[in-house]
Amino acid sequence: MQAIEIADGVYRIKQEDSGRELLATLNLTPGRSVYGERLVNIDGKEFRVWDPFRSKLAAAILKGINNTGIERGSRVLYLGASTGTTVSHISDIVGSNGIVFAVEVSQRVARELMEKVAMYRKNVLPIVEDARRPEKYGVVYSRIDVVYCDIAQPDQTDIALLNTKRFLKDSGSLLLVVKARSIDTLREPREVIKEEAEKVSNSGLKVKQVLDLNPYDRDHGIILAFK
């Protein structure tokens, strides 16, 4: 097998026997998986296979998103961290010199995030709080390089923009996952995604990419914008 770095901290693993390619990150905690993902050793390094059907960011990378701002040493504010599947891969990418502030409103889900991810990854700081109340994030300090939002709420874009306005540094990026059915169950998802992108643009951010995440996530899109 061969690992080729396609972006900062993101790799394609090519299986020489089958020719199949897998997305992966270099494991920050060797020997430990987070959600049952496959661990692969290549030339003395351990990689974690990144499943695009389990992570919208992985899906976005395979769909062609680029220059997201998530790189080694980045400071990332993650809204809607859930149990930490994508958080853990971002943790791999930013490395020990970066940090992921992981916001999750559900105490039960946040407990799993702590037990599976934050306990073993010192660059992940869980915040059990409603993302509509960014003034309550007592542990967030300094400006953020990237705001990543993956929240299933009708006002998900407003929540993302509220946090962006408060924390994102100049030239920083917003990655907004649009869950079209959470916003409007009747309208065509592509129309909803386009409308949310316009809302981001009208806020003063510069929209760089808008992607449909099919076939990995039906009725989902992702917007990449810069301050």
C-alpha positions, 0 to 999 in steps of 0.5 A: 500500500501507498499513502499520498498526501493530497492536502495538509494532513489528508491522505489517499491510500492506494491498495496496490492489489485492487487499485482501490483508493481510501481517504485517511488521516495520520493517527494522532493516537496510534493503536486506537480507533474512534468509531471502528474505522480501519487502522492501516500501517504503512512505512511505520506510520499508522493511518485511520481510514476516513469513511465518507459515508460517516463524515460529511467533511470526508465526503466534501473532500472526495467531492472536490472541496479544497483549501478549507483552512483546516491544516496543521496547527489550525484552531477549529471551532466545531459546532455540532460535534456529536460523538466525535467521528469527524472531530477526531479526523480534524484532530489528526489533521491539526495535530498537537500544535492545533486545537479543536473546540468541540461544541455539543449541546446534548450532555449524553452525546457529549459524554461519549465525545469525551470518553471516546475522543477528548480523553485521549486527544489533548487537542480536543476541548469539549464544550457542552453548550447550545451553539446559539449561545457562543458567549457561554464558551468560556474555554475559547480563547483568541481568534479561530482559523475555521468555524465548522458547523454541522447542526440539524436545525432550521436556523443552522446558517444563522447559528453558524454566522453568529459564531463566525462573527464572534470568533472567526479571524480575518481571512478565516474560513467557514465550513457550513454543512447544509441539512436541507430537510432540516430547513425545509422538508418540501422544497428541492434540496438544491434550492435550499442549499443555494438559498443558504449560500446566498444568506452566507454571502449577504452576511459579508463572507465570500463564498468560494465553493458550494457542493452537493454531498450526494451520493454520500449524504442525500439532501446535504450540501456544504458551503465554504466561505471566507471572511 
